[in-house]
């Protein structure tokens, strides 16, 4: 089996890790109401070609306002057929976010694959309401290799 590979994805419309966490709470409620269970998913039109590598321990790294700020482990990929009849991929994610060292990223569409060697370091679990360093300071410290 191939080693893990990660997904890199823009979190469109969110301004912070807190916004992403709140959005995912609403996704869990929609999934529960639809009879899919209390699961965190991100649904996309394309199915990853490197499925086996992602499922071998990969995570999705979230780009928020131009920087990777957090990640979640990918637990599975499930087919969803929308009301429009289009096949989509629901990426099933581990609940909870893990903050990462900020890593600048330019905008892109869809997702990108990310080698484990290129992934930013974990900073610890996101805890709602927990104080964090101001984003600009965290990015400067990351650029200096302190974070």
JOHU-V337338 format. One record per helix or strand of 3 or more residues. SS is the DSSP state (h for helix, s for strand). FROM is the first residue (numbers start at 1). TO is the last residue. Records with the same first field share a line. If there is no record, write none. Layout:
# JOHU-V337338
SS = FROM-TO, FROM-TO
This chain:
# JOHU-V337338
s = 6-10, 40-44, 59-64, 67-81, 87-93, 98-104, 111-114, 122-125
h = 17-33, 51-54, 116-118, 135-143
